[in-house]
Amino acid sequence: MVAQIQPFGNGHGHTDTTPGPVQPSKRSSQIPTTQERQLQTLHQERAAANLGPRSLPHVGPLAEGCGQLAEFLAQTEENRTGLGVTQLDVEQHLKSHNYICHRVLQMLEELPTEAIPTTEATKLQRLHSTIQLSCMCEWPKEFLQPETSTPEFNLVISEIAEFETLRLGFVHMVKETILSVYDNLTNSDRTEPIKSPPKMLPLLGTQLTLTWIQYELPAELTLPLLQLSTLQATFGLVGDIAEIFLFKPRPAGFIIFHDSVQIPNCEEILAQRQGLIKIKNPSHSSPPI
């Protein structure tokens, strides 16, 4: 059975309920320094494992549109270094989230109308509604519930860490849902089942499959490139790192891991040649040893 997929939202390629997101701030047009190029290379290498769907020579316009959606989600890059903790800095994380939601909604609404299996039409419509529910006008402070038992750590960074971990899981859900539609449209004659996408839930209802820890580096470790390499060398041994966020002026931030990590309930961890790194692991409810 097939169904005619209709435009989403108000039927004109626009979604009335989406708040007016602002595109993430862009970097200066000046030529990047060697250090900036090295940082960009590191981030590009980390993103290389999350490329969009495979290219097929002959796919329908709907499948092609889903492929472009997945590629947009895989290639979206944002600044992860030199972050701040002011109200404007916090709002930038929310604006980045709303921008991606708004763009994905637009791309869903621009998908061509053609006959597709009812299950896929329903899946896309549910995804559209879920993304609409995930757009937010205000920072959801009351939902983030940062830890308060370690006051030496910045609580705003804790909030941002919780939000960005939820957001990364949410984007993964959206991408996997789009890829499942893409695969069903381009492999209709397959015999083996395709892995089911994650459950569709709004951002604040997302079930966390990712974990995060907050860190504070030695004060003398000020160069972002050295900070990144130290964190990767130290924490890459305990889990699969998804993202590293670096804040200023203090060398502090947080790390998001793809899966749960087994880090002892301690206050510090030794980094080779760089001294002790203070850590806060929210997965432990009791005070550190």
C-alpha positions as CSV (number, residue, x, y, z in Angstrom):
1,M,0.0,0.0,0.0
2,V,1.2,3.5,-0.9
3,A,0.3,6.9,0.3
4,Q,0.7,10.3,-1.2
5,I,3.0,12.3,1.0
6,Q,1.8,15.9,1.4
7,P,3.7,19.0,2.4
8,F,4.2,19.4,6.1
9,G,3.5,22.5,8.2
10,N,1.1,24.9,6.6
11,G,1.5,23.3,3.2
12,H,3.8,26.0,1.8
13,G,7.2,24.8,2.9
14,H,7.0,26.8,6.1
15,T,6.3,25.7,9.7
16,D,4.3,28.3,11.6
17,T,5.1,26.9,15.1
18,T,8.8,27.1,14.8
19,P,10.3,30.0,16.8
20,G,12.6,32.2,14.7
21,P,15.9,30.6,15.2
22,V,19.1,32.5,14.4
23,Q,21.9,30.9,12.4
24,P,24.9,30.0,14.5
25,S,27.5,32.8,14.6
26,K,30.2,32.5,11.9
27,R,33.9,32.8,12.3
28,S,35.8,35.8,11.1
29,S,36.6,36.0,7.4
30,Q,40.2,36.5,8.2
31,I,42.7,33.8,7.0
32,P,42.9,31.1,9.8
33,T,46.1,30.8,11.8
34,T,48.1,27.6,11.8
35,Q,46.6,26.7,15.1
36,E,43.1,27.3,13.9
37,R,43.7,25.1,10.8
38,Q,45.0,22.3,13.1
39,L,41.9,22.6,15.3
40,Q,39.7,22.5,12.2
41,T,41.5,19.4,11.0
42,L,41.0,17.6,14.3
43,H,37.2,18.4,14.2
44,Q,37.0,17.3,10.6
45,E,38.7,14.0,11.4
46,R,36.3,13.4,14.3
47,A,33.3,14.1,11.9
48,A,34.7,11.8,9.2
49,A,33.2,8.7,10.8
50,N,29.7,10.2,10.6
51,L,29.3,10.7,6.9
52,G,25.9,10.6,5.3
53,P,24.3,7.8,3.3
54,R,26.2,6.0,0.5
55,S,25.8,7.5,-3.0
56,L,23.7,5.6,-5.4
57,P,23.6,6.3,-9.2
58,H,19.8,6.1,-9.6
59,V,17.5,7.0,-6.8
60,G,14.1,8.8,-6.8
61,P,13.8,12.4,-5.8
62,L,12.4,11.6,-2.4
63,A,15.3,9.3,-1.6
64,E,17.7,11.9,-2.9
65,G,16.1,14.5,-0.6
66,C,16.4,12.2,2.4
67,G,20.0,11.6,1.5
68,Q,20.7,15.3,1.5
69,L,19.0,15.7,4.8
70,A,21.2,13.0,6.4
71,E,24.3,14.6,4.9
72,F,23.3,18.0,6.3
73,L,23.0,16.6,9.8
74,A,26.3,14.7,9.4
75,Q,28.3,17.7,8.2
76,T,26.9,20.4,10.4
77,E,29.9,21.8,12.3
78,E,29.8,24.3,15.2
79,N,32.6,26.0,17.2
80,R,33.7,23.9,20.2
81,T,36.6,26.0,21.5
82,G,36.8,29.3,23.2
83,L,33.3,29.1,24.6
84,G,31.9,31.3,27.3
85,V,29.4,31.1,30.2
86,T,27.6,34.5,29.9
87,Q,23.8,34.6,29.2
88,L,24.5,35.4,25.6
89,D,26.9,32.4,25.3
90,V,24.3,30.1,26.8
91,E,21.6,31.4,24.4
92,Q,24.0,30.7,21.4
93,H,23.7,26.9,22.2
94,L,19.9,27.2,22.1
95,K,20.0,29.3,18.9
96,S,22.2,26.6,17.2
97,H,19.7,23.9,18.2
98,N,16.8,25.9,16.9
99,Y,18.6,26.7,13.6
100,I,19.2,23.0,12.9
101,C,15.6,22.1,13.8
102,H,14.3,24.9,11.5
103,R,16.5,23.9,8.6
104,V,15.6,20.2,8.9
105,L,11.9,21.2,9.0
106,Q,12.3,23.2,5.9
107,M,14.1,20.4,4.1
108,L,11.3,17.9,5.1
109,E,8.7,20.3,3.8
110,E,10.6,20.6,0.5
111,L,10.6,16.9,-0.1
112,P,8.8,16.1,-3.4
113,T,5.3,14.8,-3.3
114,E,5.4,11.2,-4.6
115,A,3.9,7.9,-3.7
116,I,5.8,6.1,-0.9
117,P,4.9,3.3,1.4
118,T,2.5,4.3,4.1
119,T,4.9,3.4,6.9
120,E,7.5,5.8,5.5
121,A,5.0,8.6,5.1
122,T,3.9,8.2,8.6
123,K,7.5,8.1,9.9
124,L,8.4,11.4,8.2
125,Q,5.2,13.0,9.5
126,R,6.0,11.9,13.0
127,L,9.5,13.1,12.7
128,H,8.3,16.5,11.6
129,S,6.0,16.8,14.6
130,T,8.8,15.6,17.0
131,I,11.2,18.3,15.7
132,Q,8.5,21.0,16.0
133,L,8.0,20.0,19.6
134,S,11.8,20.3,20.2
135,C,12.1,24.0,19.1
136,M,12.4,26.1,22.2
137,C,12.1,29.9,22.9
138,E,13.9,29.9,26.2
139,W,16.8,28.0,27.8
140,P,15.3,25.0,29.6
141,K,17.1,25.5,32.8
142,E,14.6,23.6,35.0
143,F,15.0,20.4,32.8
144,L,18.8,20.2,32.9
145,Q,19.2,19.6,36.6
146,P,23.0,20.1,36.9
147,E,24.9,18.5,39.8
148,T,25.3,20.8,42.8
149,S,27.5,18.7,45.1
150,T,30.7,20.0,43.5
151,P,30.6,23.8,43.7
152,E,34.1,24.2,42.5
153,F,32.9,23.3,39.0
154,N,31.0,25.9,37.0
155,L,27.3,25.1,37.1
156,V,26.5,26.9,33.8
157,I,29.0,24.6,32.1
158,S,27.1,21.7,33.7
159,E,23.8,22.9,32.3
160,I,25.4,23.3,28.8
161,A,26.9,19.8,29.1
162,E,23.5,18.3,29.8
163,F,21.8,20.2,27.0
164,E,24.5,19.4,24.4
165,T,24.4,15.7,25.4
166,L,20.6,15.7,24.9
167,R,21.0,17.6,21.6
168,L,23.6,15.2,20.3
169,G,21.4,12.2,21.0
170,F,18.4,14.0,19.5
171,V,20.3,14.8,16.2
172,H,21.4,11.2,16.1
173,M,17.8,10.1,16.3
174,V,16.7,12.4,13.5
175,K,19.6,11.3,11.3
176,E,19.0,7.6,11.9
177,T,15.3,8.0,11.2
178,I,16.0,9.8,7.9
179,L,18.6,7.1,7.0
180,S,16.0,4.3,7.7
181,V,13.6,6.0,5.3
182,Y,16.4,6.4,2.7
183,D,17.4,2.7,3.0
184,N,13.8,1.5,2.7
185,L,13.3,3.6,-0.4
186,T,16.5,2.5,-2.1
187,N,16.6,-1.2,-1.0
188,S,13.0,-2.3,-1.4
189,D,14.1,-5.7,-2.7
190,R,16.4,-6.5,0.3
191,T,15.8,-9.7,2.3
192,E,17.6,-8.9,5.5
193,P,15.9,-6.5,8.0
194,I,17.2,-3.0,8.5
195,K,18.1,-1.9,12.0
196,S,15.2,0.0,13.6
197,P,15.9,3.7,14.2
198,P,15.9,5.1,17.8
199,K,12.5,5.9,19.3
200,M,11.2,9.3,18.2
201,L,11.1,11.7,21.2
202,P,11.4,15.5,21.6
203,L,14.7,16.9,22.8
204,L,13.7,17.2,26.5
205,G,12.2,13.7,26.4
206,T,15.3,12.1,24.8
207,Q,16.5,9.0,26.6
208,L,20.2,9.5,27.1
209,T,22.4,7.0,25.4
210,L,25.4,9.3,25.7
211,T,27.3,10.3,28.8
212,W,29.4,13.4,29.8
213,I,32.0,14.4,32.3
214,Q,33.1,17.9,33.2
215,Y,36.8,18.7,33.6
216,E,39.2,21.4,34.7
217,L,42.7,21.3,33.3
218,P,45.8,22.7,34.9
219,A,45.9,26.5,34.8
220,E,49.1,26.6,32.7
221,L,47.5,24.5,29.9
222,T,46.1,27.4,27.9
223,L,46.6,26.4,24.2
224,P,43.4,24.9,22.7
225,L,45.4,22.5,20.5
226,L,47.3,21.2,23.5
227,Q,44.2,21.0,25.6
228,L,42.5,18.9,23.0
229,S,45.4,16.5,22.5
230,T,45.7,16.1,26.3
231,L,42.0,15.3,26.7
232,Q,41.9,12.9,23.8
233,A,45.0,11.1,25.0
234,T,43.7,10.9,28.6
235,F,40.0,10.1,28.2
236,G,40.1,8.4,24.8
237,L,41.4,5.4,26.8
238,V,38.2,5.1,28.9
239,G,35.5,5.7,26.3
240,D,34.6,6.6,22.7
241,I,34.7,10.4,22.6
242,A,31.9,12.1,20.6
243,E,32.6,15.8,21.3
244,I,35.0,17.9,23.4
245,F,34.0,21.4,24.5
246,L,36.6,23.9,25.6
247,F,35.7,27.1,27.5
248,K,37.7,30.2,28.5
249,P,39.2,32.0,30.2
250,R,39.8,29.0,32.6
251,P,40.9,25.8,30.8
252,A,37.6,23.9,31.6
253,G,34.8,22.3,29.7
254,F,33.2,18.9,29.2
255,I,33.5,15.7,27.1
256,I,30.6,13.8,25.6
257,F,31.1,10.0,25.1
258,H,29.1,7.8,22.7
259,D,28.5,5.2,25.4
260,S,28.7,4.9,29.2
261,V,32.2,5.2,30.5
262,Q,33.8,3.5,33.5
263,I,35.6,6.3,35.4
264,P,36.2,5.8,39.1
265,N,34.3,8.2,41.5
266,C,37.3,10.4,42.1
267,E,38.1,14.1,42.0
268,E,41.2,14.0,39.7
269,I,42.8,11.9,37.0
270,L,46.5,12.0,36.0
271,A,47.3,13.2,32.5
272,Q,50.6,12.0,31.2
273,R,53.2,14.9,31.2
274,Q,50.4,17.5,32.0
275,G,49.6,16.9,35.7
276,L,46.2,16.3,37.3
277,I,42.9,17.0,35.6
278,K,40.0,17.7,38.0
279,I,36.8,15.8,36.9
280,K,33.1,15.8,37.8
281,N,31.2,12.7,36.8
282,P,27.4,13.2,37.0
283,S,26.8,9.4,36.8
284,H,28.0,9.1,40.4
285,S,25.3,10.3,42.8
286,S,27.6,10.2,45.9
287,P,30.5,12.6,46.6
288,P,33.9,11.7,45.0
289,I,36.3,9.6,46.9
